[in-house]
Amino acid sequence: MSPPSAIDVESATDTQAAAFIERLSINGVPARRKKASAMSTAIATYASSEMFKGPHQGKPKARRWDHILTKEAHSRMGSSLKAASQLIKTPGLISLGGGLPSSTVFPFENLSVKVPNPPHFSEPETRDSGVVVQSGKHDATEGKSLYDIHIAFNYGQATGSIQLLRFVTEHTEIVHHPPYQDWECTLTVGSTSSFEIALRMLTNRGDYMMTEEYSFCSALETATPLGVKPLGIKMDDEGLLPSDMDHVLTNWSPSNRNGAPKPHLLYTVPTGQNPTGATQSRKRRQELYEVAKKHDVYIIEDEPYYFLQMQPYTGPSAPDVPPPSSHEEFLDALTPSLLSMDTDGRVMRLDSFSKVMAPGLRTGWITASAQIIERFIRHSEVSTQFPSGVSQLVLYKLLEDTWGHSGYMDWLIWMRMEYTRKRDNIVTACERFFPREVASWKRTEAGMFHCVKVEWRKHALAREGKGLLEVEERIWRQGVEMGVLTAKGSWFRAEQDGGEDMFFRTTFAAAGEEDVREAMRRFGECLRVEFGLDGRDEERDGG
């Protein structure tokens, strides 16, 4: 993953034109809502982010993307029945047009969940002092809430419920403040589905999709059956290299790629990248965006780990860096997103509740220009239809009726500190147990993954002429025999015939701290055995 020579790319400056527009703050949400129209509580009511966004004077409009939308995307007409639902809120209208079942036959009268009471977020604290939030079947009709079982458990719009869409639109504006006018959000059933829809909208069979040279294997496995070929862009410790992307695009020759056109799509995980754990700096993201503008590349920004950015690592004997003292300090500590730099509307950002709440909710959202969102919704209407109403109701009762934006931000700060502690534990274990003669690692700044690079050419098999994959398999299987399961770096190659470095991906998210330390001890011993090193099981502190 050695970098090519750097290129001179100026930082984006278009965002300065819109900088005078005040960013929405958490405290500003109630005042904005007071000025808005009353929210409809009809079943499957029409919803759009435009209902909830702030003023956008001075911001540019997004570019049109007709030239990259596929024939499939252009031809989608959407659902006639869902389009007609926009009339449901008409006063006095009796709807006999939709095939909606009556909630009187739903076998659910009440839903209750126990959730943390901010700032007491830990599992023991929730058990002792958590609050039970409830939703009845007719809470909206009875004036108790804007969302209930009667609404959520019936059919819905592909945008998701108006109630939850308002929250994620406000959240997106608070965190990212997109610098163009016509951005919108739509809820999804998660980022995997969103990515598959995006590929069908933006790529044809035979197209290349640029991504990191080591990339999320599920994304690669989604693209391949669609006839989309992953093209690995070189990386360094900060992730994808804009200079290499520029080099590839500048020198693209269809004749050398079986007639394939110049790539126009980039899929990237900028924060806590899977599998490497790399995080792109602000400067790196600005450079990447400028290269995308230069070559008219559309960007899919997949950010499941964005809020798992961590405090600096201080070492086992130094005091921890204290948590952010305010919501503003927390937001300022986050590396700016590509969406926050996007003046063209050339970024589709994928967000998910999977890593910051629970993956079983299967609920997320995307943010993109109105044109792209409209085409995405047309696809969703006849495929996924809408996110689970059960999940939406649970999220609404937690985020809106219980925590609000302030409580959710407190939760995200707590998550930051939890993952910092988990990261510190695995790094300390590596420093204690790993033989530095053959192993190295970079302290992860975000996400769930910690990669260990191995100097495979020092292995006996390599000296006998064996290749990287054979040595990697030998080390991996030795680890399994010694009681630790890791993920081989080769599983994540964008292009299977590339790669000179060997690494093993580990995750510190799920296992307990003691188990992580023991797993790292076992893997350190595995490396000593495989490389014939002395001092097996010897700890760095002399233990």
C-alpha positions in Angstrom: 0.0 0.0 0.0 2.8 2.4 -0.7 1.7 5.8 -2.1 2.5 7.2 -5.5 3.9 10.7 -5.8 1.6 13.4 -4.5 -0.4 15.8 -6.6 -1.1 19.4 -6.0 -4.9 19.7 -5.4 -6.3 23.0 -4.0 -8.8 22.7 -1.2 -12.4 23.2 -2.0 -13.5 26.8 -1.6 -17.1 26.8 -3.0 -18.5 26.0 0.5 -17.4 29.5 1.6 -20.1 31.0 -0.4 -22.7 29.3 1.8 -20.8 29.6 5.0 -22.8 32.6 6.2 -26.0 30.6 6.5 -26.2 29.7 10.2 -25.9 26.0 10.9 -28.8 24.4 12.6 -28.1 23.8 16.3 -29.8 21.4 18.7 -31.3 24.3 20.6 -32.6 25.8 17.3 -34.7 22.8 16.5 -37.8 23.6 18.7 -38.0 27.2 17.2 -37.9 25.8 13.6 -40.6 23.3 14.4 -42.9 25.9 15.8 -42.8 27.7 12.4 -43.6 24.5 10.5 -47.0 23.2 9.5 -48.6 20.7 11.8 -47.4 17.1 11.1 -49.9 14.8 9.5 -50.6 11.6 11.4 -52.4 9.8 8.5 -51.2 6.3 7.5 -48.6 6.4 4.8 -48.6 10.1 4.6 -46.3 11.8 2.0 -43.0 13.1 3.4 -40.0 15.0 2.1 -36.9 16.5 3.7 -37.9 19.8 2.1 -40.6 20.0 4.8 -38.0 20.2 7.5 -34.9 21.9 6.1 -33.8 25.4 6.9 -33.2 28.4 4.6 -30.7 28.0 1.8 -30.2 31.4 0.3 -26.8 31.8 -1.3 -26.2 28.0 -1.7 -25.8 26.6 -5.2 -28.2 24.0 -6.7 -26.9 20.5 -7.3 -25.7 19.5 -10.7 -27.9 17.2 -12.8 -26.8 13.6 -13.1 -28.8 12.4 -16.1 -25.6 11.5 -17.9 -24.7 8.8 -15.4 -28.1 7.5 -14.5 -28.8 4.1 -16.1 -31.6 3.2 -18.4 -33.2 1.3 -15.5 -33.0 4.4 -13.3 -34.5 6.7 -16.0 -37.3 4.3 -16.8 -38.7 3.7 -13.3 -42.2 5.1 -12.9 -42.7 4.3 -9.3 -45.9 3.2 -7.5 -49.2 4.7 -8.6 -50.8 3.8 -5.3 -48.1 5.4 -3.2 -48.4 8.6 -5.4 -52.1 8.7 -4.7 -51.4 8.6 -1.0 -50.4 12.3 -1.1 -54.1 13.0 -1.2 -54.9 11.2 2.1 -54.4 14.4 4.1 -57.1 16.2 2.2 -59.7 17.3 4.8 -62.9 15.3 4.7 -61.5 12.8 2.2 -62.6 9.1 2.8 -60.0 6.9 1.3 -61.1 3.7 -0.3 -58.2 3.7 -2.8 -55.4 1.9 -1.0 -55.2 -1.7 0.0 -54.5 -0.9 3.7 -55.7 -3.4 6.3 -57.5 -2.0 9.4 -55.4 -1.8 12.5 -58.4 -3.3 14.4 -57.2 -6.7 13.2 -53.5 -6.1 14.2 -52.8 -8.5 17.1 -50.7 -5.8 18.8 -52.2 -3.4 21.4 -49.1 -2.0 23.1 -45.3 -1.9 22.5 -42.9 -1.1 25.4 -39.1 -1.0 25.6 -36.7 -0.1 28.4 -34.1 2.4 27.2 -31.2 4.3 28.9 -32.0 7.6 30.7 -29.3 10.1 29.6 -26.5 10.3 30.7 -26.7 6.8 32.3 -26.1 4.7 29.2 -24.3 1.6 30.4 -26.1 -1.8 30.5 -26.1 -1.9 34.3 -27.3 1.7 34.6 -30.1 1.0 32.1 -31.2 -2.1 34.0 -31.3 0.0 37.2 -32.5 3.4 36.1 -33.7 3.1 32.5 -37.1 4.3 31.5 -39.8 2.2 29.9 -41.3 3.9 26.8 -44.6 2.7 25.5 -46.6 3.1 22.3 -50.3 2.2 22.2 -52.3 1.4 19.1 -54.0 4.8 18.9 -51.7 7.2 20.7 -51.8 9.7 17.8 -55.6 9.8 17.7 -55.6 10.3 21.5 -53.1 13.1 21.3 -50.4 11.2 23.2 -47.8 11.0 20.4 -47.4 11.8 16.7 -46.7 8.1 15.9 -48.2 4.9 17.1 -48.9 1.2 16.2 -51.9 2.1 14.1 -49.6 4.2 11.8 -46.3 2.4 12.0 -47.5 -1.2 11.6 -49.4 -0.4 8.4 -48.1 0.2 4.9 -45.8 3.3 4.6 -43.9 5.4 2.1 -40.6 4.5 0.6 -39.2 7.6 2.2 -39.9 6.2 5.6 -42.4 7.7 8.1 -42.7 11.5 8.2 -42.1 11.3 11.9 -38.6 9.7 11.7 -37.7 11.4 8.5 -38.0 14.8 10.2 -35.5 13.6 12.9 -32.8 12.3 10.5 -33.2 15.4 8.3 -32.6 17.7 11.2 -29.7 15.5 12.4 -28.1 15.6 9.0 -28.3 19.4 9.0 -26.9 19.7 12.5 -23.9 17.5 11.8 -23.1 18.0 8.1 -24.8 21.3 7.0 -24.8 20.3 3.3 -23.6 23.3 1.3 -26.0 23.1 -1.6 -29.8 23.8 -1.8 -31.6 20.8 -2.9 -30.3 18.0 -0.7 -32.7 15.5 0.7 -32.8 12.4 2.9 -34.8 9.2 2.6 -34.9 6.3 5.0 -33.6 2.9 3.9 -33.5 -0.7 5.1 -29.8 -0.4 5.6 -26.7 0.5 3.7 -26.3 -2.9 2.0 -29.6 -2.5 0.2 -28.9 1.2 -0.4 -25.6 0.4 -2.1 -27.2 -2.2 -4.3 -29.9 0.2 -5.4 -27.2 2.9 -6.0 -25.2 0.5 -8.3 -28.3 -0.2 -10.3 -29.0 3.5 -10.7 -25.4 4.5 -11.5 -23.6 1.7 -13.3 -24.0 -0.6 -16.2 -22.6 -4.1 -16.8 -19.0 -3.8 -17.8 -18.4 -0.5 -15.8 -15.6 -0.2 -13.3 -16.3 1.0 -9.8 -13.3 2.6 -8.0 -12.8 1.7 -4.3 -9.9 1.3 -1.9 -7.5 -1.5 -2.9 -8.7 -3.3 0.2 -12.5 -2.8 0.5 -15.6 -4.0 2.3 -16.1 -7.5 1.0 -19.9 -7.4 1.0 -19.7 -4.3 -1.2 -17.4 -6.1 -3.6 -19.8 -9.1 -3.6 -22.7 -6.9 -4.3 -21.1 -5.3 -7.3 -19.7 -8.4 -9.0 -23.0 -10.2 -9.9 -24.2 -6.9 -11.4 -21.3 -7.0 -13.8 -19.6 -4.1 -12.1 -15.8 -4.5 -11.8 -14.1 -3.3 -8.6 -11.0 -1.2 -9.4 -8.6 -0.9 -6.4 -7.1 2.6 -5.7 -3.9 2.5 -3.7 -4.0 3.4 0.0 -1.7 4.7 2.8 -2.3 5.1 6.5 -5.0 7.7 5.8 -6.9 5.5 3.4 -7.5 6.0 -0.3 -4.9 8.1 -2.2 -6.4 10.9 -4.4 -3.1 11.0 -6.3 -3.4 7.4 -7.4 -7.1 7.9 -8.3 -6.1 11.0 -10.4 -3.3 9.0 -12.1 -5.6 6.1 -13.0 -8.3 8.3 -14.4 -5.9 10.6 -16.3 -4.3 7.6 -18.0 -7.4 5.6 -18.6 -7.4 3.8 -21.9 -10.6 1.8 -22.8 -8.5 -0.3 -25.2 -6.5 -1.6 -22.2 -9.7 -2.5 -20.3 -11.7 -4.5 -22.9 -13.4 -1.3 -24.1 -14.6 -0.3 -20.6 -15.4 3.4 -20.3 -13.6 5.7 -17.9 -14.9 5.0 -14.3 -17.4 7.6 -13.1 -18.2 6.1 -9.6 -16.2 5.9 -6.4 -17.3 3.8 -3.4 -15.3 4.7 -0.3 -15.5 4.3 3.5 -13.7 7.4 4.7 -13.9 6.8 8.5 -12.7 3.7 10.2 -12.4 2.0 6.8 -13.3 -1.7 6.6 -11.0 -3.6 6.7 -7.9 -1.4 7.3 -9.4 0.9 10.0 -7.9 4.0 8.1 -9.5 7.4 8.5 -9.2 10.1 5.9 -8.2 13.5 7.2 -10.0 16.7 6.4 -7.2 17.5 3.8 -7.4 14.1 2.3 -11.2 14.4 1.8 -10.8 17.8 0.2 -8.2 16.4 -2.2 -10.4 13.5 -3.0 -13.4 15.7 -3.7 -11.3 17.9 -6.0 -10.1 14.9 -8.0 -13.8 13.7 -8.2 -14.7 17.2 -9.6 -11.8 17.1 -12.1 -12.9 13.8 -13.6 -16.7 14.1 -13.0 -16.8 11.2 -10.6 -19.8 10.5 -8.4 -19.0 9.4 -4.8 -20.8 6.9 -2.6 -19.7 7.9 0.9 -20.4 4.8 3.1 -20.1 6.0 6.8 -21.4 3.4 9.3 -18.4 4.2 11.6 -18.5 8.0 11.4 -19.7 8.4 15.0 -17.2 5.8 16.2 -14.4 8.4 16.0 -12.2 8.1 19.1 -10.1 10.1 21.5 -6.4 10.1 20.9 -4.5 7.1 22.2 -2.3 8.1 25.2 -0.8 4.7 26.2 -1.3 2.3 29.1 0.2 4.5 31.8 -0.9 7.9 30.7 -4.2 9.5 31.8 -7.1 9.3 29.3 -8.2 12.3 27.3 -11.4 13.5 28.8 -14.6 13.3 26.8 -15.9 16.3 24.9 -17.4 18.8 27.3 -20.3 19.9 25.1 -22.2 18.9 22.0 -20.4 21.7 20.1 -17.0 20.3 21.1 -18.0 16.8 20.1 -19.2 18.0 16.6 -16.0 20.1 16.1 -13.9 17.0 16.9 -15.4 15.0 14.1 -13.6 14.9 10.8 -15.8 16.8 8.3 -17.7 14.5 6.0 -17.5 14.5 2.2 -21.2 15.5 2.3 -20.2 18.7 4.2 -17.9 19.6 1.3 -20.2 18.8 -1.5 -21.3 21.8 -3.5 -22.2 19.8 -6.6 -24.5 17.2 -5.2 -22.0 14.5 -6.3 -22.0 12.6 -3.0 -24.5 10.0 -1.9 -24.0 9.5 1.8 -25.0 6.2 3.4 -25.9 6.4 7.1 -27.0 3.6 9.3 -28.3 2.9 12.8 -26.5 -0.5 12.7 -23.3 0.5 14.4 -24.6 3.2 16.8 -27.8 1.4 17.8 -28.4 -2.2 16.6 -27.9 -3.9 13.3 -31.1 -5.9 13.7 -33.1 -2.7 13.3 -32.3 -2.7 9.5 -32.9 1.0 9.3 -30.7 3.8 7.9 -30.9 6.7 5.5 -29.2 8.2 2.6 -28.5 11.9 1.7 -28.1 13.1 -1.8 -29.5 15.6 -4.3 -33.2 15.8 -4.9 -32.8 14.3 -8.4 -30.9 11.2 -7.0 -33.3 10.8 -4.1 -36.3 10.9 -6.3 -34.9 8.1 -8.5 -33.9 6.1 -5.4 -37.4 6.4 -4.0 -38.9 5.2 -7.3 -36.8 2.1 -7.0 -37.5 1.5 -3.4 -41.3 1.7 -3.9 -41.3 -1.5 -6.0 -38.5 -3.4 -4.1 -37.9 -2.8 -0.4 -41.1 -0.6 -0.2 -40.3 1.0 3.2 -38.3 0.3 6.3 -39.8 -1.9 9.0 -42.5 0.0 10.9 -41.6 -1.8 14.1 -38.1 -0.6 13.8 -39.2 2.9 12.9 -41.5 3.1 15.9 -38.9 1.9 18.3 -36.4 4.4 17.0 -39.0 7.2 17.1 -40.0 6.5 20.7 -36.3 6.5 21.7 -34.9 9.4 19.6 -37.9 11.7 19.5 -40.2 11.0 22.4 -37.5 10.2 24.9 -34.0 11.5 24.1 -34.4 14.2 21.5 -31.4 15.5 19.6 -29.6 16.4 22.8 -30.0 12.9 24.3 -28.9 11.3 21.0 -25.8 13.5 20.9 -25.1 12.5 24.5 -25.4 8.8 23.4 -23.0 9.3 20.5 -20.4 10.9 22.9 -20.8 7.9 25.2 -20.3 5.6 22.3 -17.1 7.5 21.4 -15.7 6.9 24.8 -16.7 3.2 24.9 -15.0 2.6 21.6 -12.0 4.6 22.7 -11.7 2.2 25.7 -12.0 -0.8 23.5 -9.4 0.4 21.0 -7.0 1.3 23.8 -7.4 -2.2 25.2 -6.4 -4.0 21.9 -3.6 -1.6 21.2 -2.1 -2.1 24.7 -2.4 -5.9 24.2 -0.5 -5.7 20.9 2.2 -3.6 22.5 2.5 -6.2 25.2 2.4 -9.5 23.3 3.4 -9.0 19.7 6.9 -9.6 18.3 7.8 -6.3 16.6 10.4 -8.1 14.5 7.6 -9.3 12.2 4.4 -7.4 13.3 3.4 -3.8 13.1 0.1 -1.9 13.5 -1.4 1.6 13.4 -3.6 2.8 16.2 -7.1 3.0 14.8 -8.8 6.4 15.1 -12.3 5.3 14.3 -14.5 2.2 13.7 -14.3 -1.3 14.9 -11.2 -2.8 13.3 -7.5 -3.2 14.2 -5.2 -4.5 11.5 -1.9 -6.2 12.2 0.6 -6.1 9.3 3.0 -9.0 9.0 6.4 -9.1 7.4 5.6 -12.3 5.5 8.8 -12.3 3.5 10.7 -13.3 6.7 8.6 -16.5 7.0 10.4 -19.8 6.2 7.9 -20.6 3.4 8.6 -17.3 1.7 12.3 -18.1 1.7 11.4 -21.4 0.0 9.7 -19.4 -2.7 6.1 -19.6 -1.6 3.8 -16.7 -2.2 1.9 -14.3 0.0 -1.4 -16.3 -0.1 0.3 -19.5 0.9 2.1 -17.9 3.9 -1.1 -16.1 4.9 -3.1 -19.3 4.9 -0.4 -21.0 7.0 -0.4 -18.2 9.6 -4.2 -17.9 9.7 -4.7 -21.7 10.2 -2.0 -21.7 12.9 -3.9 -19.0 14.7 -7.1 -21.0 14.5 -5.3 -24.0 15.9 -4.1 -21.8 18.8 -7.6 -20.5 19.5 -7.9 -17.2 17.8 -9.9 -16.3 14.6 -8.9 -13.4 12.5 -9.8 -12.2 9.0 -7.3 -12.6 6.2 -6.5 -9.3 4.4 -6.6 -11.1 1.0 -10.4 -11.6 1.5 -10.8 -7.8 1.1 -8.8 -7.2 -2.0 -10.7 -5.2 -4.6 -8.7 -7.0 -7.3 -7.7 -10.5 -6.5 -4.5 -10.4 -8.5 -3.0 -7.5 -6.6 -1.5 -6.8 -3.2 2.0 -7.0 -1.8 1.3 -6.5 1.9 0.0 -9.0 4.4 -2.3 -8.1 7.2 -4.9 -9.7 9.5 -8.0 -7.8 10.5 -9.3 -8.1 14.0 -12.3 -6.4 15.6 -12.5 -5.2 19.2 -16.2 -4.3 19.2 -18.0 -7.5 20.4 -15.6 -9.5 22.6 -15.0 -8.6 26.2 -11.7 -6.9 27.1 -10.3 -10.0 28.8 -11.1 -12.1 25.7 -9.5 -9.5 23.4 -6.3 -9.5 25.5 -6.2 -13.3 25.5 -6.8 -13.4 21.7 -4.0 -11.0 21.1 -1.7 -13.1 23.4 -2.6 -16.2 21.4 -2.0 -14.5 18.0 1.3 -13.1 19.2 2.4 -16.6 20.2 1.2 -17.8 16.8 3.5 -15.3 15.1 6.4 -16.3 17.3 5.8 -20.0 16.4 5.5 -19.4 12.7 8.5 -17.2 12.4 10.7 -19.2 14.8 11.2 -16.4 17.3 12.5 -16.8 20.8 10.7 -15.4 23.8 7.4 -17.1 23.1 4.6 -15.7 25.3 7.0 -13.1 26.7 5.3 -9.9 27.7 6.7 -6.5 26.8 6.6 -5.4 30.5 8.9 -8.2 31.4 6.2 -10.4 32.8 
